[in-house]
C-alpha cells in the first residue's frame, strides 16, 4: 500500500480560492527542504498555487522546483533599508494575490506579522522545535489564526509556555512517502550501510557510539558508516572518528539532498542524541524501511521502543554495542522491526493527510 491509497480526508467546499505564501529562513529551507518539497507537491496536486519567500543568501531555486514563484528577501542587505525592503516585499506579494501567509519558522514571524498587516491577510505559524520560547508580542495578534506543531510533544510544550494559545494550537504530522519495499538488509551481498544522524550538543557526545562501532569491528562485523547533519562539528567528528580507528569505514556528507539519497540505500539509521527540533531525516528513514536505533527522548513521537525502533542509552557504550550487535546479527528481526516502522509512517504520516489538514487550516484562517 502506498501513500496514495490512504483514504483522503474530506476537504470542505469553499467559495474563495486559497493561495498560501510560504515564508521561511535560509536555515529552515536547508534543514527541512524535503518537507517543503512534500508540501509543494501536495498543494500542486490539489491545484493550489503557492509562493515562497526565503530570507538569506541561499538560492532557493537550487533546491525547490523551478515552477514555484520564489521571492528572495531582503532585496537590499542593509539594516537601514528595512522599511523599503518590506514595502517591496508587500508589493511583490500583493501582485501574486496570496490569501494567507504561512510562516514556517519563528525567526521569520516578525516580518510575517508586518506583511500580514500590510496586506490585510491572516497568517499561520509553524513551530517545529521546543528549543526557544517565542516572544508574546508575535503571538498575541488577531491575524495569527493557528499555530501548527508537528508532534503532540511540541504542542504540549508550547501550550505550557503560552497557555493563551490553547485554542489556536493544532498538530499536523509532517508527511512522508513510505516506500513499497523495506530497504533494511534487502541485499545480502551488500555491505551494511549505517546512517548516523546529528546534530550533537557537544562533539564528545559521539564517543560512546564510536567506541561501540570500534568493538563491533574488532569482533568481526563489517559495515559502512555515513555521518550526516553535524554542521559545524564536522571537523571534531572527523578527529574523533580518526582517533577511534574508523576512518576506513566512514564517510561524511553535508545536510543536502545527498543525505536523503543515502538514506534510501542504507540499512540502519542511528539517532545518537535527541534533537530539539523535529527530525525529518528520521521520518524519511522509517518511511524508506530502515531499521532505527536511537535514544528515546525525542520530540517527534516517532521512536516507540520495540515497535518502531530499538532503543539504547546514548551515554552507555555497552548499551549501544548490544543494540547494534543485535541488529547486525539478527537481520530477519531487524527487517520485521523496519517494516513495522514503515507501516507506522504509512498509516500516520502520509503526505495526503498533511496536505488535507494544511488546506483546512488555510480555509479556517479566512473565516
Buried (B, 14 or more C-beta within 10 A) or exposed (E): EEBEEBEEEEEEEEEEEBBBBBBBBBBBBBBBBBBBBBBBBBBBEEEBBBBBBBBBEBEBEEBBEEEBBBBBBBBEEEEEBEEEBBEBBBEBBEEEEBBBBBBBBBBBBEBBBBBBEBBEBBBBBBBBBBEEEBEEEBBEBEBBBBBBBBBEBBBBBBBEBBEEBEEBBBBBBBBBBBBEEBBBBEEEEEEBBBBBBBBBEEBEBBBBBBBBBBBBBEEEBEBBBBBBBBEEBBEBBBEBBEEBEBEEBBEBBEBEEEBBEBBBBBBBBBBBBBBBBBBBBBBBBBBBBBBBBBBBEBBBBBBBEEEBBBBBEBEEBEBBBBBBBEBBEEBEEBBBBBBBBBBBBBEBBBBBBBBBBBBBBBBBBEE
